[in-house]
Amino acid sequence: MNTHQDPQPVEPPPGLAEELRISIARLSRRLRSVSATEGTGPHGSPRQPRLTISQHAALAALERHRAMTPRELADHEKVQPPSMTRVIAALEEQGLVERSPHPTDGRQVVLRVTQRGVDLLREERRRKEAWLSRRLSELTPREREILRQAAPILDRLSKS
């Protein structure tokens, strides 16, 4: 007889799911608006192109994975290939992604992020993290510690 049993799930407090959904959506929207602000990039250079959420996600996935076929990218982003074809075309048009022949399958191409794409992602992350750091500095040390403890939990939720 198995004496070890998994603990029974405990119902979360009423309203917690709704509060988290609203707060996370609002924070996500706010972070997206930080990346879409007008102005200039580093050292007064022209602002990098604006990206849709789908374009940004695809570009970031390509950066993380180094290289992917269009089909792999579509599967990774859980979109239909025709939708990904449009995303890739827009990224290529902006000089953020480049194609090269597949090393073993002449019918395929491999997509990679260009240096311009890497620079764009780096600058967007820098701006978002700077904005978030300013907001975090307005919190109490206890509030920041609570968020530090919550971060891995939120990450685990995002991957489930």
Contacts in CASP RR format, 6 or more apart in sequence:
PFRMAT RR
TARGET T0000
AUTHOR 0000-0000-0000
METHOD contacts of the structure
MODEL  1
MNTHQDPQPVEPPPGLAEELRISIARLSRRLRSVSATEGTGPHGSPRQPR
LTISQHAALAALERHRAMTPRELADHEKVQPPSMTRVIAALEEQGLVERS
PHPTDGRQVVLRVTQRGVDLLREERRRKEAWLSRRLSELTPREREILRQA
APILDRLSKS
24 154 0 8 1.000
31 128 0 8 1.000
31 131 0 8 1.000
31 132 0 8 1.000
32 53 0 8 1.000
34 127 0 8 1.000
34 128 0 8 1.000
34 131 0 8 1.000
35 56 0 8 1.000
35 124 0 8 1.000
35 127 0 8 1.000
35 128 0 8 1.000
36 50 0 8 1.000
37 127 0 8 1.000
38 47 0 8 1.000
39 47 0 8 1.000
40 46 0 8 1.000
40 47 0 8 1.000
41 47 0 8 1.000
41 48 0 8 1.000
41 123 0 8 1.000
42 123 0 8 1.000
48 116 0 8 1.000
48 117 0 8 1.000
48 119 0 8 1.000
48 120 0 8 1.000
48 123 0 8 1.000
48 124 0 8 1.000
49 94 0 8 1.000
49 96 0 8 1.000
49 120 0 8 1.000
51 59 0 8 1.000
51 91 0 8 1.000
51 120 0 8 1.000
52 87 0 8 1.000
52 90 0 8 1.000
54 77 0 8 1.000
54 79 0 8 1.000
54 83 0 8 1.000
54 87 0 8 1.000
55 87 0 8 1.000
55 90 0 8 1.000
55 91 0 8 1.000
56 124 0 8 1.000
57 77 0 8 1.000
58 73 0 8 1.000
58 77 0 8 1.000
58 84 0 8 1.000
58 87 0 8 1.000
58 88 0 8 1.000
58 91 0 8 1.000
59 91 0 8 1.000
59 96 0 8 1.000
59 97 0 8 1.000
59 113 0 8 1.000
59 117 0 8 1.000
59 120 0 8 1.000
59 121 0 8 1.000
60 121 0 8 1.000
61 68 0 8 1.000
61 73 0 8 1.000
61 76 0 8 1.000
61 77 0 8 1.000
62 68 0 8 1.000
62 73 0 8 1.000
62 97 0 8 1.000
62 111 0 8 1.000
62 112 0 8 1.000
62 113 0 8 1.000
63 113 0 8 1.000
63 117 0 8 1.000
63 118 0 8 1.000
63 121 0 8 1.000
65 72 0 8 1.000
65 76 0 8 1.000
66 112 0 8 1.000
67 110 0 8 1.000
67 111 0 8 1.000
67 112 0 8 1.000
68 76 0 8 1.000
68 110 0 8 1.000
68 111 0 8 1.000
69 102 0 8 1.000
69 108 0 8 1.000
69 109 0 8 1.000
69 110 0 8 1.000
69 111 0 8 1.000
70 81 0 8 1.000
70 84 0 8 1.000
70 85 0 8 1.000
70 88 0 8 1.000
70 109 0 8 1.000
70 111 0 8 1.000
71 81 0 8 1.000
71 108 0 8 1.000
73 84 0 8 1.000
73 88 0 8 1.000
73 111 0 8 1.000
74 80 0 8 1.000
74 81 0 8 1.000
74 83 0 8 1.000
74 84 0 8 1.000
77 84 0 8 1.000
79 87 0 8 1.000
88 97 0 8 1.000
88 111 0 8 1.000
91 97 0 8 1.000
92 98 0 8 1.000
92 99 0 8 1.000
94 116 0 8 1.000
95 114 0 8 1.000
95 116 0 8 1.000
95 117 0 8 1.000
96 113 0 8 1.000
96 114 0 8 1.000
96 116 0 8 1.000
96 117 0 8 1.000
96 120 0 8 1.000
97 111 0 8 1.000
97 112 0 8 1.000
97 113 0 8 1.000
97 114 0 8 1.000
97 117 0 8 1.000
98 111 0 8 1.000
98 112 0 8 1.000
98 114 0 8 1.000
99 109 0 8 1.000
99 110 0 8 1.000
99 111 0 8 1.000
100 109 0 8 1.000
100 110 0 8 1.000
100 112 0 8 1.000
101 108 0 8 1.000
101 109 0 8 1.000
101 110 0 8 1.000
102 108 0 8 1.000
102 109 0 8 1.000
102 110 0 8 1.000
103 110 0 8 1.000
113 121 0 8 1.000
136 144 0 8 1.000
136 147 0 8 1.000
139 147 0 8 1.000
END
